[in-house]
Amino acid sequence: MSATISCDLAIVGGGLAGGLIARAVHQQHPGARIRLIEGGAHLGGNHLWSFFASDVVPADRWLVGPLISHSWTRYDVAFPDHARTLKSPYHSIESRQLEQVLLATLPTETVMRGRGAAEVTSTGVQLDDGDRVEAQGVIDCRGTGDLATLDLGWQKFLGRELVLRRAHDLERPLVMDATVTQHDGYRFVYALPFAADRIFVEDTYYSDDRAVDSAALGSRIDAYVAARSWQVESIAREESGVLPVAIGGDFEAYWRSGGRGVAKAGMRAGLFHPLTSYSLPDAVRTASLIARSGTFEGAALHDLLHRYAARLWRGRRFYRLLAAMLFKAAEPEERYRILARFYRLDEGLIRRFYAANSNLGDKIRVMTGKPPVPIGRAVRAITGVE
């Protein structure tokens, strides 16, 4: 027999965005009845999220602090013509840590794992098993909306957490190693030293298509690891994914595609950095916004989040212009030159860029000087970007 579950706020999708909203609202409104509904067996899935300390304002650091699995005080980048160490603290969150913290800090009845959502409205969630959740308001955080409404490039990757037979030589994160042979667009390897004998290695591509050839990427990871003389004992974990890089499109159509009149957060709301595909800074800000608002009513939540996401979309045209230059003005094997030039700029500018907080001076500095792509192609690429 089906049952009806009543609550103040229902959050559909127990990934990073949904989990942070549940955590923030519970902290600010401990009496609120929250339901965090996740179709999978685990909150957070099988993911690693990384971010710079400057991506999160001091007032919101409590929200992510306990979730951090690994931290470093600086990081490296490397290109064919130069390498650099940047003095910016860098952190990583493992999905298992996210789940552990949420289960330990949220009331037992809050988390509903293994409960898929068949239908979502602004005030209710029909579950696959026949049960229904009735709420003052619902926030949908289940992945993306209809990506066909947007003009996109793709960031695709395969990552492996490796257990080594002996200690590696990596002192700090190698966030971007573009000295590797370029394939399928802009390619770089991302490596994080978790422990002396444990390292996460990811092969990443800014590609024109979203197809992931896991066998090819796995072979390239093997070759990279062998070239570094890292001897692998076992693969502890593997993840792959494809993230949208926003060049343009119809934001309102994208928003509606995720559910008319339904409040949305995370990737479903278009809340990600247009060029880097970073979603964590926006997930933290959104969770804080919802918790501060103090409202759980469905229509009010929809209006709040729609205004917020629409304002950010308008304000991030600069990053979409850069994405257009990367994908439309540069030949795939030459795209690395754009990032190489960028990483010669001021560290503060780089930090603000990743946090999607570039100021006017930053934008002028990025766009001035000799472009690393043909000027005619650059002009044609950015014409019409909205």
TORFIZA-91160 format. One record per residue (C-alpha): residue in one letter; residue number from 1; x, y, z; chain. Coordinates in Angstrom, 2 decimals. Layout:
<a, NUM, <X, Y, Z>, A>
...
% end
This chain:
<m, 1, <0.00, 0.00, 0.00>, A>
<s, 2, <1.36, 3.41, -0.96>, A>
<a, 3, <2.02, 6.06, 1.67>, A>
<t, 4, <2.09, 9.87, 1.75>, A>
<i, 5, <5.02, 11.55, 3.46>, A>
<s, 6, <4.60, 15.17, 4.54>, A>
<c, 7, <7.43, 17.65, 5.01>, A>
<d, 8, <8.37, 21.30, 4.72>, A>
<l, 9, <11.03, 20.95, 2.02>, A>
<a, 10, <11.70, 18.11, -0.40>, A>
<i, 11, <15.03, 18.06, -2.25>, A>
<v, 12, <15.18, 15.68, -5.20>, A>
<g, 13, <18.71, 14.51, -5.96>, A>
<g, 14, <21.24, 13.70, -3.26>, A>
<g, 15, <24.36, 14.86, -5.05>, A>
<l, 16, <26.52, 17.84, -4.18>, A>
<a, 17, <23.89, 20.54, -4.81>, A>
<g, 18, <21.07, 18.73, -3.04>, A>
<g, 19, <23.25, 17.59, -0.15>, A>
<l, 20, <24.57, 21.09, 0.52>, A>
<i, 21, <21.04, 22.55, 0.46>, A>
<a, 22, <19.87, 19.96, 2.99>, A>
<r, 23, <22.88, 20.65, 5.21>, A>
<a, 24, <22.51, 24.45, 5.06>, A>
<v, 25, <18.74, 24.47, 5.65>, A>
<h, 26, <18.99, 22.03, 8.57>, A>
<q, 27, <21.72, 24.16, 10.17>, A>
<q, 28, <19.78, 27.40, 9.81>, A>
<h, 29, <16.29, 25.93, 10.41>, A>
<p, 30, <16.74, 22.87, 12.67>, A>
<g, 31, <12.99, 22.51, 13.17>, A>
<a, 32, <12.25, 22.21, 9.45>, A>
<r, 33, <11.14, 18.81, 8.18>, A>
<i, 34, <13.38, 18.05, 5.21>, A>
<r, 35, <13.45, 15.08, 2.86>, A>
<l, 36, <16.53, 14.44, 0.70>, A>
<i, 37, <15.43, 12.02, -2.01>, A>
<e, 38, <18.09, 10.06, -3.90>, A>
<g, 39, <17.42, 7.38, -6.49>, A>
<g, 40, <20.80, 5.71, -6.06>, A>
<a, 41, <22.12, 3.62, -3.20>, A>
<h, 42, <24.51, 6.35, -2.03>, A>
<l, 43, <24.42, 10.11, -1.62>, A>
<g, 44, <26.90, 11.83, -3.91>, A>
<g, 45, <27.29, 8.90, -6.27>, A>
<n, 46, <30.88, 8.15, -7.29>, A>
<h, 47, <32.52, 11.55, -7.59>, A>
<l, 48, <35.42, 13.74, -6.62>, A>
<w, 49, <34.86, 17.51, -6.42>, A>
<s, 50, <37.80, 19.89, -6.13>, A>
<f, 51, <37.91, 23.61, -5.52>, A>
<f, 52, <40.14, 26.51, -4.57>, A>
<a, 53, <39.79, 27.99, -1.10>, A>
<s, 54, <38.98, 31.35, -2.67>, A>
<d, 55, <35.92, 29.83, -4.39>, A>
<v, 56, <34.04, 29.88, -1.05>, A>
<v, 57, <33.54, 33.07, 0.95>, A>
<p, 58, <34.48, 32.92, 4.66>, A>
<a, 59, <30.84, 33.04, 5.81>, A>
<d, 60, <30.10, 29.80, 3.92>, A>
<r, 61, <33.22, 27.79, 4.78>, A>
<w, 62, <31.44, 25.96, 7.61>, A>
<l, 63, <29.25, 24.34, 4.98>, A>
<v, 64, <32.11, 22.59, 3.16>, A>
<g, 65, <34.80, 22.35, 5.84>, A>
<p, 66, <33.76, 18.95, 7.28>, A>
<l, 67, <33.33, 17.54, 3.77>, A>
<i, 68, <36.95, 18.09, 2.71>, A>
<s, 69, <38.90, 14.86, 2.24>, A>
<h, 70, <42.25, 16.29, 1.05>, A>
<s, 71, <43.90, 19.73, 1.21>, A>
<w, 72, <47.04, 21.33, -0.19>, A>
<t, 73, <48.55, 24.81, 0.17>, A>
<r, 74, <49.49, 25.27, -3.51>, A>
<y, 75, <49.25, 23.61, -6.91>, A>
<d, 76, <51.13, 23.28, -10.19>, A>
<v, 77, <50.35, 23.74, -13.89>, A>
<a, 78, <52.56, 22.76, -16.81>, A>
<f, 79, <52.52, 23.66, -20.52>, A>
<p, 80, <54.95, 22.98, -23.35>, A>
<d, 81, <56.59, 26.41, -22.94>, A>
<h, 82, <56.32, 27.04, -19.20>, A>
<a, 83, <55.38, 25.63, -15.79>, A>
<r, 84, <54.23, 27.39, -12.65>, A>
<t, 85, <53.43, 26.82, -8.98>, A>
<l, 86, <50.49, 28.88, -7.71>, A>
<k, 87, <50.14, 29.70, -4.02>, A>
<s, 88, <46.42, 29.03, -3.75>, A>
<p, 89, <45.04, 26.48, -1.26>, A>
<y, 90, <43.25, 23.64, -3.02>, A>
<h, 91, <40.78, 21.09, -1.61>, A>
<s, 92, <39.03, 17.91, -2.70>, A>
<i, 93, <35.77, 16.35, -1.50>, A>
<e, 94, <35.13, 12.63, -2.01>, A>
<s, 95, <31.53, 11.53, -2.39>, A>
<r, 96, <31.88, 8.99, 0.42>, A>
<q, 97, <32.90, 11.81, 2.78>, A>
<l, 98, <29.90, 13.87, 1.66>, A>
<e, 99, <27.60, 10.94, 2.42>, A>
<q, 100, <29.17, 10.25, 5.81>, A>
<v, 101, <28.78, 13.86, 6.95>, A>
<l, 102, <25.19, 14.12, 5.73>, A>
<l, 103, <24.17, 10.88, 7.41>, A>
<a, 104, <25.87, 11.93, 10.64>, A>
<t, 105, <24.39, 15.44, 10.82>, A>
<l, 106, <20.89, 15.18, 9.30>, A>
<p, 107, <17.97, 13.63, 11.19>, A>
<t, 108, <17.55, 9.94, 10.34>, A>
<e, 109, <14.24, 10.39, 8.55>, A>
<t, 110, <15.65, 13.12, 6.26>, A>
<v, 111, <17.62, 10.90, 3.90>, A>
<m, 112, <15.67, 8.69, 1.51>, A>
<r, 113, <18.11, 6.61, -0.55>, A>
<g, 114, <17.12, 4.22, -3.29>, A>
<r, 115, <13.89, 6.16, -3.89>, A>
<g, 116, <13.62, 7.27, -7.50>, A>
<a, 117, <11.34, 10.17, -8.47>, A>
<a, 118, <8.78, 9.45, -11.21>, A>
<e, 119, <7.25, 12.93, -11.21>, A>
<v, 120, <8.21, 16.23, -9.61>, A>
<t, 121, <6.01, 19.28, -9.11>, A>
<s, 122, <6.49, 22.46, -7.10>, A>
<t, 123, <4.90, 20.87, -4.02>, A>
<g, 124, <5.12, 17.12, -4.49>, A>
<v, 125, <7.25, 14.15, -5.55>, A>
<q, 126, <5.73, 10.94, -6.85>, A>
<l, 127, <8.15, 8.12, -6.10>, A>
<d, 128, <8.78, 5.12, -8.31>, A>
<d, 129, <7.54, 2.75, -5.62>, A>
<g, 130, <4.13, 4.44, -5.41>, A>
<d, 131, <4.72, 6.51, -2.30>, A>
<r, 132, <4.31, 10.28, -2.51>, A>
<v, 133, <6.09, 13.13, -0.76>, A>
<e, 134, <3.97, 16.23, -0.15>, A>
<a, 135, <5.86, 19.39, 0.75>, A>
<q, 136, <5.45, 23.11, 1.07>, A>
<g, 137, <8.08, 23.31, -1.64>, A>
<v, 138, <10.29, 21.09, -3.80>, A>
<i, 139, <13.76, 21.76, -5.23>, A>
<d, 140, <14.88, 19.57, -8.13>, A>
<c, 141, <18.63, 18.90, -8.23>, A>
<r, 142, <18.67, 15.90, -10.58>, A>
<g, 143, <21.43, 16.53, -13.11>, A>
<t, 144, <20.96, 18.63, -16.23>, A>
<g, 145, <17.91, 19.83, -18.12>, A>
<d, 146, <17.59, 19.67, -21.91>, A>
<l, 147, <21.11, 20.49, -23.10>, A>
<a, 148, <19.84, 20.83, -26.68>, A>
<t, 149, <18.60, 24.31, -25.69>, A>
<l, 150, <22.22, 25.45, -25.21>, A>
<d, 151, <25.21, 25.90, -27.52>, A>
<l, 152, <27.83, 23.70, -25.91>, A>
<g, 153, <31.30, 22.30, -26.02>, A>
<w, 154, <32.22, 19.44, -23.73>, A>
<q, 155, <34.67, 18.67, -20.97>, A>
<k, 156, <35.00, 14.89, -20.73>, A>
<f, 157, <37.24, 12.82, -18.53>, A>
<l, 158, <38.25, 9.47, -17.11>, A>
<g, 159, <39.83, 9.42, -13.66>, A>
<r, 160, <41.40, 6.65, -11.62>, A>
<e, 161, <42.43, 6.51, -7.98>, A>
<l, 162, <45.59, 4.41, -7.99>, A>
<v, 163, <47.28, 2.47, -5.19>, A>
<l, 164, <51.02, 2.34, -5.88>, A>
<r, 165, <53.65, -0.22, -4.96>, A>
<r, 166, <55.99, 2.54, -3.79>, A>
<a, 167, <55.77, 6.26, -3.05>, A>
<h, 168, <55.24, 8.68, -5.93>, A>
<d, 169, <57.19, 11.91, -6.48>, A>
<l, 170, <54.27, 14.36, -6.69>, A>
<e, 171, <54.49, 17.01, -3.97>, A>
<r, 172, <51.20, 18.82, -4.64>, A>
<p, 173, <48.29, 18.77, -7.11>, A>
<l, 174, <49.16, 19.00, -10.78>, A>
<v, 175, <45.91, 20.66, -11.77>, A>
<m, 176, <46.76, 20.98, -15.45>, A>
<d, 177, <49.57, 19.08, -17.20>, A>
<a, 178, <49.22, 20.12, -20.84>, A>
<t, 179, <52.66, 18.85, -21.84>, A>
<v, 180, <50.95, 15.64, -22.96>, A>
<t, 181, <50.20, 14.91, -26.60>, A>
<q, 182, <47.08, 16.78, -27.67>, A>
<h, 183, <44.12, 14.62, -28.71>, A>
<d, 184, <40.46, 15.37, -29.39>, A>
<g, 185, <40.60, 19.07, -28.52>, A>
<y, 186, <42.48, 20.52, -25.56>, A>
<r, 187, <43.88, 17.67, -23.49>, A>
<f, 188, <45.51, 17.76, -20.08>, A>
<v, 189, <46.20, 15.36, -17.22>, A>
<y, 190, <45.06, 16.17, -13.69>, A>
<a, 191, <46.86, 14.47, -10.78>, A>
<l, 192, <46.18, 14.68, -7.04>, A>
<p, 193, <48.48, 13.10, -4.42>, A>
<f, 194, <46.13, 11.63, -1.79>, A>
<a, 195, <48.88, 9.82, 0.15>, A>
<a, 196, <52.47, 8.72, -0.41>, A>
<d, 197, <51.29, 5.58, -2.20>, A>
<r, 198, <47.90, 6.76, -3.48>, A>
<i, 199, <47.21, 9.15, -6.34>, A>
<f, 200, <44.24, 10.25, -8.44>, A>
<v, 201, <45.00, 10.64, -12.15>, A>
<e, 202, <42.47, 12.01, -14.63>, A>
<d, 203, <42.72, 12.40, -18.41>, A>
<t, 204, <40.60, 15.40, -19.46>, A>
<y, 205, <39.55, 16.87, -22.82>, A>
<y, 206, <37.86, 20.07, -23.97>, A>
<s, 207, <36.22, 18.34, -26.92>, A>
<d, 208, <33.73, 19.13, -29.67>, A>
<d, 209, <31.79, 15.94, -28.94>, A>
<r, 210, <30.67, 14.22, -25.77>, A>
<a, 211, <31.65, 10.62, -26.60>, A>
<v, 212, <34.01, 9.09, -24.03>, A>
<d, 213, <36.25, 6.28, -25.28>, A>
<s, 214, <37.07, 4.79, -21.90>, A>
<a, 215, <39.48, 2.22, -23.32>, A>
<a, 216, <41.52, 4.90, -25.13>, A>
<l, 217, <41.55, 7.22, -22.11>, A>
<g, 218, <42.50, 4.35, -19.82>, A>
<s, 219, <45.42, 3.46, -22.09>, A>
<r, 220, <46.59, 7.09, -22.05>, A>
<i, 221, <46.45, 7.13, -18.26>, A>
<d, 222, <48.52, 3.94, -18.22>, A>
<a, 223, <51.09, 5.53, -20.52>, A>
<y, 224, <51.24, 8.71, -18.42>, A>
<v, 225, <51.69, 6.77, -15.21>, A>
<a, 226, <54.41, 4.61, -16.76>, A>
<a, 227, <56.24, 7.70, -18.02>, A>
<r, 228, <56.27, 9.03, -14.44>, A>
<s, 229, <57.61, 5.64, -13.21>, A>
<w, 230, <54.65, 5.19, -10.90>, A>
<q, 231, <54.11, 1.46, -10.36>, A>
<v, 232, <50.43, 0.59, -9.90>, A>
<e, 233, <49.38, -2.00, -7.36>, A>
<s, 234, <45.64, -1.63, -7.97>, A>
<i, 235, <42.88, 0.71, -9.12>, A>
<a, 236, <40.87, 1.71, -6.04>, A>
<r, 237, <38.20, 3.65, -7.90>, A>
<e, 238, <37.35, 4.88, -11.39>, A>
<e, 239, <34.99, 7.59, -12.57>, A>
<s, 240, <34.17, 9.13, -15.92>, A>
<g, 241, <31.94, 11.96, -16.98>, A>
<v, 242, <30.98, 14.59, -19.52>, A>
<l, 243, <30.36, 18.18, -18.44>, A>
<p, 244, <28.84, 20.99, -20.51>, A>
<v, 245, <30.89, 24.04, -21.46>, A>
<a, 246, <28.42, 26.84, -22.22>, A>
<i, 247, <29.05, 28.95, -25.32>, A>
<g, 248, <25.51, 30.33, -25.58>, A>
<g, 249, <21.90, 29.29, -25.90>, A>
<d, 250, <18.43, 30.01, -24.55>, A>
<f, 251, <18.58, 30.09, -20.77>, A>
<e, 252, <14.81, 30.40, -20.31>, A>
<a, 253, <14.17, 27.35, -22.51>, A>
<y, 254, <16.79, 25.42, -20.55>, A>
<w, 255, <15.18, 26.40, -17.25>, A>
<r, 256, <11.70, 25.37, -18.41>, A>
<s, 257, <13.01, 22.05, -19.71>, A>
<g, 258, <13.90, 21.04, -16.16>, A>
<g, 259, <10.27, 21.39, -15.04>, A>
<r, 260, <7.88, 24.29, -15.47>, A>
<g, 261, <7.19, 26.09, -12.21>, A>
<v, 262, <9.56, 23.83, -10.26>, A>
<a, 263, <12.42, 25.27, -8.24>, A>
<k, 264, <15.80, 23.99, -9.43>, A>
<a, 265, <19.41, 24.04, -8.26>, A>
<g, 266, <22.76, 22.70, -9.39>, A>
<m, 267, <23.36, 21.76, -13.02>, A>
<r, 268, <19.60, 21.55, -13.58>, A>
<a, 269, <19.39, 25.29, -12.93>, A>
<g, 270, <22.37, 26.07, -15.17>, A>
<l, 271, <24.43, 26.86, -12.08>, A>
<f, 272, <27.93, 26.02, -13.26>, A>
<h, 273, <30.92, 27.98, -14.51>, A>
<p, 274, <30.40, 28.34, -18.28>, A>
<l, 275, <34.03, 27.61, -19.19>, A>
<t, 276, <35.42, 25.37, -16.45>, A>
<s, 277, <32.14, 23.50, -15.75>, A>
<y, 278, <32.84, 23.98, -12.01>, A>
<s, 279, <29.64, 23.55, -10.02>, A>
<l, 280, <30.83, 23.51, -6.39>, A>
<p, 281, <31.14, 27.28, -5.85>, A>
<d, 282, <27.60, 27.79, -7.17>, A>
<a, 283, <26.29, 24.86, -5.13>, A>
<v, 284, <27.64, 26.44, -1.94>, A>
<r, 285, <26.25, 29.88, -2.78>, A>
<t, 286, <22.85, 28.47, -3.71>, A>
<a, 287, <22.57, 26.44, -0.52>, A>
<s, 288, <23.44, 29.51, 1.52>, A>
<l, 289, <20.90, 31.61, -0.41>, A>
<i, 290, <18.08, 29.14, 0.22>, A>
<a, 291, <18.90, 28.78, 3.90>, A>
<r, 292, <19.00, 32.55, 4.38>, A>
<s, 293, <15.71, 33.07, 2.55>, A>
<g, 294, <13.79, 31.12, 5.18>, A>
<t, 295, <11.05, 30.22, 2.68>, A>
<f, 296, <9.89, 26.71, 1.79>, A>
<e, 297, <6.85, 27.62, -0.31>, A>
<g, 298, <7.09, 26.13, -3.81>, A>
<a, 299, <6.30, 29.19, -5.92>, A>
<a, 300, <8.52, 31.44, -3.80>, A>
<l, 301, <11.41, 29.01, -4.07>, A>
<h, 302, <10.95, 28.83, -7.83>, A>
<d, 303, <11.00, 32.61, -8.20>, A>
<l, 304, <13.99, 32.97, -5.89>, A>
<l, 305, <16.09, 30.41, -7.73>, A>
<h, 306, <14.98, 31.43, -11.21>, A>
<r, 307, <15.93, 35.07, -10.57>, A>
<y, 308, <19.26, 33.99, -9.12>, A>
<a, 309, <20.18, 31.61, -11.95>, A>
<a, 310, <19.00, 34.03, -14.67>, A>
<r, 311, <21.05, 36.86, -13.17>, A>
<l, 312, <24.18, 34.70, -13.10>, A>
<w, 313, <23.60, 33.56, -16.68>, A>
<r, 314, <23.41, 37.18, -17.85>, A>
<g, 315, <26.41, 38.19, -15.78>, A>
<r, 316, <28.64, 35.40, -17.11>, A>
<r, 317, <28.62, 36.33, -20.78>, A>
<f, 318, <32.36, 37.03, -20.52>, A>
<y, 319, <33.07, 33.37, -19.76>, A>
<r, 320, <30.85, 32.24, -22.64>, A>
<l, 321, <32.82, 34.54, -24.95>, A>
<l, 322, <36.01, 32.82, -23.84>, A>
<a, 323, <34.40, 29.42, -24.36>, A>
<a, 324, <33.45, 30.49, -27.89>, A>
<m, 325, <37.04, 31.52, -28.58>, A>
<l, 326, <38.33, 28.19, -27.25>, A>
<f, 327, <35.97, 26.02, -29.29>, A>
<k, 328, <35.32, 28.10, -32.39>, A>
<a, 329, <38.44, 30.20, -32.95>, A>
<a, 330, <41.21, 27.73, -32.15>, A>
<e, 331, <42.08, 24.53, -33.96>, A>
<p, 332, <41.64, 21.59, -31.55>, A>
<e, 333, <45.35, 20.81, -31.30>, A>
<e, 334, <46.16, 24.51, -30.67>, A>
<r, 335, <43.63, 25.18, -27.92>, A>
<y, 336, <46.22, 24.64, -25.21>, A>
<r, 337, <47.83, 27.95, -26.21>, A>
<i, 338, <44.83, 29.86, -24.83>, A>
<l, 339, <45.20, 28.26, -21.40>, A>
<a, 340, <48.98, 28.58, -21.49>, A>
<r, 341, <48.63, 32.34, -22.00>, A>
<f, 342, <45.99, 32.58, -19.27>, A>
<y, 343, <48.26, 30.87, -16.74>, A>
<r, 344, <50.91, 33.55, -17.18>, A>
<l, 345, <48.56, 36.14, -15.67>, A>
<d, 346, <48.29, 37.43, -12.10>, A>
<e, 347, <47.40, 34.84, -9.42>, A>
<g, 348, <44.60, 36.99, -8.03>, A>
<l, 349, <43.04, 37.23, -11.48>, A>
<i, 350, <43.22, 33.43, -11.83>, A>
<r, 351, <41.59, 32.90, -8.44>, A>
<r, 352, <38.75, 35.29, -9.27>, A>
<f, 353, <38.29, 33.64, -12.66>, A>
<y, 354, <37.73, 30.18, -11.18>, A>
<a, 355, <35.30, 31.61, -8.64>, A>
<a, 356, <33.43, 33.33, -11.54>, A>
<n, 357, <34.08, 36.67, -9.83>, A>
<s, 358, <36.27, 38.36, -12.46>, A>
<n, 359, <36.24, 42.13, -12.18>, A>
<l, 360, <36.36, 44.61, -15.06>, A>
<g, 361, <40.13, 44.92, -14.85>, A>
<d, 362, <40.49, 41.14, -15.02>, A>
<k, 363, <38.32, 40.97, -18.13>, A>
<i, 364, <40.28, 43.72, -19.86>, A>
<r, 365, <43.57, 42.01, -19.01>, A>
<v, 366, <42.39, 38.63, -20.32>, A>
<m, 367, <41.13, 40.12, -23.58>, A>
<t, 368, <44.05, 42.45, -24.33>, A>
<g, 369, <47.42, 41.66, -25.86>, A>
<k, 370, <48.26, 39.44, -28.79>, A>
<p, 371, <45.55, 36.77, -29.00>, A>
<p, 372, <46.69, 33.12, -29.09>, A>
<v, 373, <44.20, 32.51, -31.92>, A>
<p, 374, <43.76, 34.18, -35.34>, A>
<i, 375, <42.06, 37.53, -34.77>, A>
<g, 376, <39.56, 37.09, -37.60>, A>
<r, 377, <38.43, 33.73, -36.26>, A>
<a, 378, <38.21, 35.16, -32.74>, A>
<v, 379, <35.90, 37.96, -33.88>, A>
<r, 380, <33.68, 35.55, -35.81>, A>
<a, 381, <33.59, 33.16, -32.84>, A>
<i, 382, <32.31, 35.71, -30.33>, A>
<t, 383, <29.83, 37.41, -32.66>, A>
<g, 384, <26.32, 36.72, -31.43>, A>
<v, 385, <27.27, 35.12, -28.09>, A>
<e, 386, <24.49, 35.91, -25.60>, A>
% end
